[in-house]
């Protein structure tokens, strides 16, 4: 995780304490191996079954305090246009928070080589809705073609991109893994809602080896201290000396990018996008230089098991009290019945998420 995430001060919830303890253990010279048992216990993860890394990343973001999760949080803007010839006009604009940009690989052949920048850009291509999917425009008073455009309204300090490698084979009705090779550069160009380009530096790649039915996760991470690349595979950690830019990989599943420090300093101030400082990574060699900070990194004192349990119990009691207070509130919320045209349209039109094709089983579990 980035320094911004590690140095988040608020630790109100049990999982916050466990994550802080994990970072402390990683720095400790007394422990040869740092383990994640406390975190997997909080997440109710069965480590003996294959799980989906994306699913549990989202779960962690929803469980930690907002100060921690905002490091990965961005906002998308969806604009729907009426495409009635000669009468084109905007219909609906809505915003949606995100922690992950999911790239559907279903449109790519199993043996084809993909370019990471092209894949990322394709996510934001306009979607045209026509024929049987037409929508009745309240202005034109008729069924019309529409077009949905999606852009990033607010950039996150850390951008997480998921390559959706698991897909349903309709000929066999079984899930299979797309093992396409991806050409990954150390830097990703990201356009915001105003059209301005921002640079993000790769600093970590989570890889998945194996198949849909069974496999293994491990990671390649760039150190923020010596700017070298290391492979983290269970208890084994070793330095990688021959990483090249770009590199090719057919196991990349998660890619984490940090907003470039230099780019952030020079980027125009956009109301939807506050400048934030960030950095780089993957299966290859790094060119990006960083200046080490002169300020000493805050030292986190190790937490004893008793302290962790005591804090966890306190948080559990607070959560229980909040639930009781909610239960004694003013009664159930009114039924969900949108009355305005924009809301009806936004619900009727397809969502621009991992949008190219919505696959059943996206939340299905895979990877041990």
Secondary structure, DSSP 8 states (H G I E B T S, - for coil): --HHHHT-----SHHHHHHHHHHHHHH-SS-S----HHHHHHHT--TTS---HHHHHHHHHHHS-HHHHTTS-EEEEEEEEE--TT--EEEEEEEEEES-EEEE-TTS-TT-EEEHHHHHHHTTS-EEE-GGG-EEETTTTEEE-EEEEEEEEE--SEEEEEEE-EEEETTTTEEEE---EEEE-SEEEEEBTTS-EEEEEEEEEEEEEE-SSSEEEEEEEE-TTT--EEEEETTEEEEE----SSEEESSEEEEEEEEBHHHHHHS--BTTB----B---SSS---------SS---------HHHHHHHHHHHHHHHHHHHHHHHTSS-S-------SHHHHHHHHS---SS-S---TTTT-----
